[in-house]
């Protein structure tokens, strides 16, 4: 392997939830399967489906009744989160049997650095794929390259059950002709902006003017150009599953307040600032924390975890005010703070939406639009959202993501 000398793998399970169901119920093998949050309801949403279903035109985000029109024989199942967690844990146990350099990205996706593992790399990769299929009856695709970005792009090139090697010297022929919308890290909005510079392919981005790119997209424009040229210095980080990030804002009040409407107005103002910072960083979040400092300087923080993403100022304010009213006892308040936690990159939101939440997310039209755009770009099911430590959020609700994290402790 040329370039950095690293051998980085991206392991991506194929149609994971549907494959797990077929492994558990062999009679489902070879049949069109779909997982829906609420299959009994006409407006239930398909959150992932098997390749047999996809061949009939069934797609993620399609309503169940629409999918059944295209494929009357479609088998629609409710999700079994315990089963998926168990399968995910078994997959990562297999990966870690080769090296500790394993970085989970979501319940069905991760990176491996096998640079220091002895033996023929291609034989080793084939063995990993074969073991996951033989021991767990689950198919996966594996991308191989000197860095994370190229490995991620490679794993998408052949599905199901593909092994794709992408060397830096090959990117001109394999990567550059691809439409810019198919580049990992480029969402629909970014693609539209790039189109204004006549950037329609990854190759166009690789040779784009850096000054214009920075003016258009800021520092992210330069990062994307580097990726298009096969440059990505990110390391495989086994600890990144525990990363904890937040965006918040707080203010000391000009005087101690007890008037509820005035306090809620402050929360509105803080929520606007937090929303603006999230927008600037192109992030969404799944947990919210409020801080209340009373006249006697006693400070409390209270948090909750949400099943749908936070980024809109009104939605942030709604949740923050509810949390505040639940925990405020009428004592004069000196300081208030609002923080959105458990962040995820909006451009990778297709990996950050919890299967638990998808039916709920439909209520939030702007979020649904983003999800649909991302799903059209990536053609994948919606998986688990950002992972975090149980200690990060007090009084947090039970979440599939927390369970997934616990599996890696």
Legacy VTK file of the C-alpha trace (Angstrom):
# vtk DataFile Version 3.0
C-alpha trace
ASCII
DATASET POLYDATA
POINTS 409 float
0.000 0.000 0.000
1.482 3.301 -1.086
1.128 6.769 0.419
1.311 7.032 4.195
2.210 3.367 4.574
-0.926 2.881 6.637
-3.474 0.169 5.916
-6.856 1.465 7.019
-10.069 -0.521 6.628
-13.627 0.746 6.624
-16.034 -2.069 7.492
-19.630 -1.365 6.506
-22.314 -3.953 7.181
-24.677 -4.505 4.268
-28.339 -3.656 4.934
-27.578 -4.349 8.584
-30.981 -4.526 10.288
-32.539 -6.548 7.497
-29.499 -8.851 7.389
-29.700 -9.434 11.139
-33.374 -10.377 10.803
-32.572 -12.781 7.971
-29.760 -14.326 9.999
-32.173 -14.826 12.906
-34.953 -16.153 10.671
-33.351 -18.097 7.779
-36.725 -18.389 6.013
-36.413 -14.649 5.270
-33.224 -15.088 3.245
-33.529 -13.925 -0.342
-36.854 -12.215 0.327
-37.662 -8.491 0.269
-37.510 -7.271 3.874
-38.099 -3.815 5.294
-37.797 -2.468 8.825
-40.342 0.182 9.794
-40.838 1.988 13.087
-44.594 1.481 12.938
-45.470 -0.918 10.130
-49.175 -1.044 11.021
-49.726 2.642 10.265
-50.289 3.844 6.722
-47.754 6.632 7.251
-45.192 4.345 8.825
-41.710 4.997 7.448
-39.296 2.481 5.939
-36.017 2.994 7.785
-33.983 0.302 6.044
-34.576 -2.562 3.649
-32.858 -5.562 2.100
-31.233 -5.527 -1.314
-34.080 -7.701 -2.627
-36.521 -4.962 -1.591
-34.331 -2.254 -3.118
-34.350 -4.098 -6.433
-38.150 -3.662 -6.446
-37.852 0.080 -5.949
-38.319 0.175 -2.176
-36.256 2.950 -0.593
-35.431 4.287 2.822
-37.813 7.091 3.987
-40.603 5.703 1.782
-43.957 5.269 3.476
-44.986 1.672 4.105
-48.086 1.853 1.881
-46.002 3.222 -0.994
-43.458 0.421 -0.584
-46.204 -2.210 -0.591
-47.563 -0.852 -3.875
-44.153 -1.365 -5.470
-43.534 -4.685 -3.774
-46.739 -6.391 -2.524
-44.715 -9.330 -1.188
-42.616 -7.028 1.011
-42.144 -8.384 4.536
-42.352 -5.430 6.931
-40.876 -5.969 10.396
-40.621 -3.942 13.557
-37.063 -3.234 14.747
-35.531 -5.472 17.411
-32.945 -3.264 19.093
-31.629 -5.912 21.457
-30.934 -8.225 18.535
-29.111 -5.491 16.599
-26.996 -4.546 19.611
-25.997 -8.162 20.152
-25.003 -8.515 16.499
-23.020 -5.268 16.599
-21.135 -6.338 19.709
-20.262 -9.671 18.081
-18.996 -7.883 14.952
-16.706 -5.559 16.902
-15.509 -8.470 19.055
-14.337 -10.166 15.857
-12.598 -6.993 14.651
-10.848 -6.509 18.004
-9.593 -10.091 17.925
-7.113 -8.880 15.270
-6.080 -5.504 16.715
-7.023 -2.965 19.368
-6.956 -0.279 16.658
-10.695 -0.440 16.013
-12.871 2.669 15.906
-16.647 2.154 15.983
-18.501 4.809 13.996
-22.019 3.509 14.481
-23.757 0.261 15.300
-22.882 -1.220 11.892
-19.771 0.620 10.764
-16.189 1.059 11.902
-12.551 1.610 10.988
-9.547 -0.634 11.582
-5.838 0.105 11.326
-4.122 -3.180 10.431
-0.745 -1.630 9.556
1.013 -3.461 12.386
-0.857 -6.752 12.035
1.343 -9.525 10.720
0.511 -11.406 7.562
-0.719 -10.681 4.068
-3.170 -7.738 4.312
-5.517 -8.893 1.572
-5.706 -12.413 3.001
-6.388 -10.914 6.426
-9.173 -8.689 5.077
-10.749 -11.628 3.282
-10.564 -13.629 6.514
-12.327 -10.846 8.446
-15.132 -10.664 5.907
-15.447 -14.468 5.798
-15.517 -14.764 9.604
-18.279 -12.198 10.004
-20.308 -14.050 7.362
-19.521 -17.535 8.656
-19.893 -16.885 12.391
-22.689 -14.304 12.336
-24.276 -14.908 8.912
-23.913 -11.192 8.167
-22.522 -9.697 4.933
-20.236 -6.677 4.890
-18.250 -4.567 2.466
-14.696 -3.472 3.245
-12.792 -0.528 1.856
-8.980 -0.560 1.995
-6.680 2.433 1.614
-3.972 4.474 3.363
-6.542 6.714 5.128
-10.068 6.934 6.482
-11.634 8.994 3.713
-10.474 6.782 0.870
-11.437 3.633 2.778
-14.929 5.000 3.374
-15.294 5.838 -0.311
-13.952 2.412 -1.279
-16.382 0.473 0.924
-19.291 2.094 -0.916
-17.987 1.056 -4.338
-19.008 -2.591 -4.175
-22.016 -3.838 -2.225
-22.898 -6.316 -0.937
-19.871 -8.389 0.084
-17.264 -6.267 -1.653
-13.594 -5.743 -0.906
-12.279 -2.649 -2.659
-8.693 -1.397 -2.530
-8.293 2.297 -3.352
-4.711 3.491 -3.701
-3.769 7.148 -3.965
-2.381 6.641 -7.422
-5.800 5.336 -8.508
-7.945 8.233 -7.340
-7.651 10.088 -10.653
-9.378 7.208 -12.449
-11.629 5.751 -9.719
-12.576 8.758 -7.607
-12.369 11.940 -9.649
-15.018 11.032 -12.264
-17.633 10.520 -9.526
-20.370 13.157 -9.020
-19.563 15.509 -6.162
-22.772 14.452 -4.382
-21.331 10.965 -3.954
-18.348 12.248 -1.996
-18.398 11.423 1.689
-18.779 14.672 3.622
-20.625 16.552 0.860
-24.347 17.028 1.455
-26.922 18.406 -0.948
-26.539 22.002 0.209
-22.756 21.880 -0.054
-23.049 20.272 -3.483
-25.338 23.095 -4.605
-22.841 25.681 -3.387
-19.980 23.906 -5.142
-22.031 23.826 -8.318
-21.934 27.636 -8.287
-18.171 27.269 -8.895
-18.814 24.729 -11.680
-17.649 21.923 -9.399
-19.705 18.912 -10.467
-17.275 16.023 -9.920
-14.770 15.065 -7.246
-12.055 15.771 -9.809
-13.361 19.319 -10.236
-13.050 19.790 -6.472
-9.535 18.333 -6.444
-8.338 21.061 -8.816
-10.548 23.901 -7.562
-9.234 27.360 -6.680
-8.500 27.391 -2.939
-9.271 31.085 -2.487
-12.728 30.662 -4.004
-13.339 27.472 -2.029
-12.458 29.147 1.258
-14.659 32.125 0.429
-17.537 29.764 -0.301
-17.192 27.154 2.449
-14.596 28.482 4.868
-11.940 26.116 6.186
-14.211 23.185 5.333
-13.683 23.946 1.648
-9.948 23.377 1.962
-10.520 20.198 3.958
-12.808 18.845 1.247
-10.278 19.680 -1.458
-7.607 17.756 0.462
-9.951 14.779 0.746
-10.653 14.931 -2.986
-6.893 14.663 -3.500
-6.717 11.649 -1.202
-5.279 13.570 1.768
-6.688 12.698 5.195
-4.504 12.681 8.306
-7.146 11.439 10.759
-6.010 8.435 12.771
-8.066 5.427 13.751
-8.995 6.294 17.341
-10.410 3.501 19.524
-11.388 6.104 22.141
-13.411 8.343 19.820
-16.587 6.438 20.640
-16.428 8.207 24.001
-16.004 11.706 22.568
-18.271 14.243 24.189
-18.963 17.583 22.543
-21.328 20.457 23.242
-22.341 23.973 22.218
-23.748 26.231 24.896
-24.356 29.762 26.063
-24.945 31.240 29.511
-25.519 34.653 30.965
-25.345 36.261 34.404
-28.528 38.253 34.858
-28.294 41.994 35.590
-30.368 41.320 38.706
-31.729 38.259 40.456
-35.010 37.318 38.785
-38.123 35.537 39.998
-40.466 36.616 37.208
-41.187 33.487 35.165
-41.909 35.261 31.878
-38.659 37.236 32.111
-36.672 34.075 32.841
-38.268 32.262 29.895
-37.417 35.240 27.678
-33.748 34.845 28.690
-33.922 31.166 27.753
-35.323 32.181 24.351
-32.359 34.527 23.826
-29.834 31.877 24.876
-31.476 29.336 22.570
-31.113 31.686 19.606
-27.372 32.035 20.297
-26.909 28.283 20.690
-28.825 27.639 17.467
-26.648 30.148 15.593
-23.456 28.522 16.888
-24.718 25.081 15.883
-25.508 26.419 12.414
-22.030 27.925 12.086
-20.438 24.635 13.097
-22.862 22.622 10.890
-23.785 20.466 13.874
-26.927 18.951 15.336
-27.339 17.571 18.861
-29.360 14.998 20.757
-29.135 16.117 24.361
-29.920 19.362 26.113
-28.696 20.729 29.435
-29.763 23.772 31.407
-27.764 25.446 34.161
-29.470 27.405 36.926
-27.478 29.424 39.494
-29.579 30.733 42.336
-29.230 33.880 44.443
-27.342 31.901 47.104
-24.868 30.770 44.373
-26.096 27.182 44.490
-25.828 25.841 40.921
-27.700 22.917 39.399
-27.554 21.364 35.931
-30.348 19.250 34.527
-30.264 17.337 31.246
-32.342 15.195 28.983
-31.635 13.068 25.936
-33.873 13.426 22.898
-34.735 10.925 20.207
-34.841 13.620 17.507
-32.129 16.116 16.555
-31.864 19.620 17.994
-30.716 22.593 15.954
-33.737 24.866 15.441
-33.914 27.794 17.888
-37.605 27.251 18.647
-37.141 23.559 19.302
-34.136 24.220 21.561
-36.072 26.884 23.467
-39.116 24.624 23.821
-37.059 21.832 25.382
-34.978 24.185 27.550
-38.018 25.979 28.945
-39.739 22.704 29.741
-36.654 21.478 31.569
-36.307 24.783 33.430
-39.943 24.842 34.590
-39.654 21.250 35.753
-36.674 21.999 38.016
-37.070 25.646 39.044
-38.518 26.024 42.551
-39.235 29.753 42.426
-35.976 30.790 44.100
-34.405 33.977 42.639
-32.141 33.126 39.684
-28.740 34.777 39.107
-27.463 32.871 36.037
-29.004 30.778 33.275
-27.310 28.539 30.705
-28.500 26.430 27.770
-26.259 23.777 26.190
-26.891 21.337 23.340
-24.835 18.175 23.785
-24.152 14.857 22.085
-23.281 16.611 18.842
-23.041 15.162 15.362
-21.898 16.638 12.070
-25.012 17.605 10.117
-23.390 16.402 6.875
-23.184 12.929 8.416
-26.664 13.010 9.890
-27.674 9.859 8.015
-25.510 8.008 10.524
-26.772 10.005 13.443
-30.512 9.518 13.358
-31.787 7.011 15.887
-34.089 4.339 14.536
-36.175 4.889 17.666
-36.881 8.446 16.583
-37.606 8.332 12.910
-41.401 8.404 13.183
-41.076 11.320 15.601
-38.678 13.133 13.283
-41.296 13.264 10.554
-43.018 15.985 12.596
-40.021 18.193 12.037
-40.279 19.042 8.354
-36.869 20.761 7.975
-35.153 17.749 9.555
-37.090 15.338 7.365
-35.965 17.280 4.301
-32.329 17.032 5.382
-32.700 13.315 6.031
-34.315 12.711 2.669
-31.570 14.626 0.888
-28.879 12.679 2.698
-30.576 9.373 2.072
-30.883 10.176 -1.621
-27.150 10.874 -1.634
-26.026 7.847 0.357
-28.716 5.241 -0.282
-28.413 3.804 3.213
-30.692 3.015 6.100
-30.887 5.305 9.052
-28.789 4.034 11.886
-27.817 4.991 15.387
-27.079 8.511 16.478
-24.021 9.919 18.328
-22.587 7.864 21.155
-21.800 9.199 24.598
-21.003 8.159 28.122
-23.845 7.535 30.513
-22.085 9.930 32.888
-22.246 12.801 30.453
-25.897 13.587 30.989
-27.655 13.474 34.328
-31.183 12.066 34.400
-30.861 11.015 30.741
-33.524 8.869 29.189
-32.576 5.360 28.112
-31.390 5.395 24.502
-30.308 2.864 21.938
-27.128 4.854 21.460
-26.203 4.708 25.119
-26.719 0.958 25.017
-24.459 0.770 21.970
-21.777 2.722 23.831
-22.079 0.473 26.866
-21.332 -2.484 24.617
-17.863 -1.000 24.002
-16.981 -0.519 27.672
LINES 1 410
409 0 1 2 3 4 5 6 7 8 9 10 11 12 13 14 15 16 17 18 19 20 21 22 23 24 25 26 27 28 29 30 31 32 33 34 35 36 37 38 39 40 41 42 43 44 45 46 47 48 49 50 51 52 53 54 55 56 57 58 59 60 61 62 63 64 65 66 67 68 69 70 71 72 73 74 75 76 77 78 79 80 81 82 83 84 85 86 87 88 89 90 91 92 93 94 95 96 97 98 99 100 101 102 103 104 105 106 107 108 109 110 111 112 113 114 115 116 117 118 119 120 121 122 123 124 125 126 127 128 129 130 131 132 133 134 135 136 137 138 139 140 141 142 143 144 145 146 147 148 149 150 151 152 153 154 155 156 157 158 159 160 161 162 163 164 165 166 167 168 169 170 171 172 173 174 175 176 177 178 179 180 181 182 183 184 185 186 187 188 189 190 191 192 193 194 195 196 197 198 199 200 201 202 203 204 205 206 207 208 209 210 211 212 213 214 215 216 217 218 219 220 221 222 223 224 225 226 227 228 229 230 231 232 233 234 235 236 237 238 239 240 241 242 243 244 245 246 247 248 249 250 251 252 253 254 255 256 257 258 259 260 261 262 263 264 265 266 267 268 269 270 271 272 273 274 275 276 277 278 279 280 281 282 283 284 285 286 287 288 289 290 291 292 293 294 295 296 297 298 299 300 301 302 303 304 305 306 307 308 309 310 311 312 313 314 315 316 317 318 319 320 321 322 323 324 325 326 327 328 329 330 331 332 333 334 335 336 337 338 339 340 341 342 343 344 345 346 347 348 349 350 351 352 353 354 355 356 357 358 359 360 361 362 363 364 365 366 367 368 369 370 371 372 373 374 375 376 377 378 379 380 381 382 383 384 385 386 387 388 389 390 391 392 393 394 395 396 397 398 399 400 401 402 403 404 405 406 407 408
